[in-house]
Amino acid sequence: MGHDQNQLRKIAVVGCGAVGSFYGSRLARSGPEVHFLLRSDFDAVSASGLRVQSADGDYTLQPSIARSPGEIGECDLVLIALKSTANHRFAELLPPLAGKQTALFTLQNGLGNEAELASLFPGRPVFGGMCFVCLNRTEPGVIHHIAHGKIVMGRHGGSPDELTECIAGLIRASGIPVDVSPDLERAHWEKLIWNIPFNGLGVAGAAGLAAVLAGDLPPGQPIGPCLATDSLLDEGPWEQLITGLMDEVIAAGRAQGHDLSPGLGQYQRDRTRVMGAYRASTLIDFENARPLELDALFRKPLAAARAAGVDTPRLAKLCTVLEQLVAEQKNSVINGN
């Protein structure tokens, strides 16, 4: 049976932070029936709408919102933009939304998210998408879109099909560029080339610990209170460390059988310069004492590199630093500091 966009009439967005709110609002403005599952932002959005301050033009949306998935009911498409640290909530939040034909589309960072969904919902079509976008949630119900926005998507466990193209077309109709990848895992490794260094070093730098990574920073290298992308791309020791981490991720991805060009690191650094003083999501989570996406973004790629026999000393040290910070953060919360 063929598929067309008219079969995707009812959409739910689960995880309405910066990513879910931005892409969900763009879809809602283009015509489909879109429902937002909200928790902490419910009252703000109910009172003032969902406000997007965008490089492409500001807008405010009065969306259909719900506090529980049961209020929304079964949907044709569920867009999942939870942090991977909340994947344990899949079994709680998604079943009321997922009928026998529901497509599940995750816009999460890192490795392993689609496999978790496929395990929980056998037989359902599962898709993954990488968002190449610069945005932040600045306050409840307010999203700041700074630059970019393209999605690279693919089907989990198979090649692109009619339904893949149908979902891609739906998103393109909202004005968002979409590339369909024949190899979803390769696309994940391409995104990790950016995510691992900028998310990881932003946190390590904020904590004053980046200088321990791989010995690439000289003794006494000044470290500011936080490290946005512009301070990391300094054409000096920070950028050398960024470059080294990117090269390790490329080598690890190639060892998985993915044809990643050695020039992808330079491409990612060049496109990041237009973001200015952008603070990556993991840095914001760290500053607000929220859980960090250690498993999906750092531990699983490191484990894959080790299993393939690829030496990644910078990534290994970065994981150690981040694990140390998370442990210290937990102790601080326990001790009431």
ABEGO torsion letter per residue (X at the ends): XBBBAAABABBBBBGBBAAAAAAAAAAAAAGBBBBBBBBAAAAAAAAAEBBBBBAAEBBBBBBBBBABAAAAEBBABBBBABBAAAAAAAAAAAAAABBAABBBBBABBEBGAAAAAAAABBGBBBBBBBBBBBBBBABBGBBBBABEGBBBBBBBGBBBBAAAAAAAAAAAAAGBBBBBBABAAAAAAAAAAAAAAAAAAAAAAAAGAAAABGGABBBGBBBBABBBAAAABAGBAAAAAAAAAAAAAAAAAAAAGBBBBAAAAAAAAAAAAAAEBBBBAAAAAAAAGBBBBAAAAAAAAAAAAAAAGBBBAAAAAAAAAAAAAAAAAAAAAAAGX
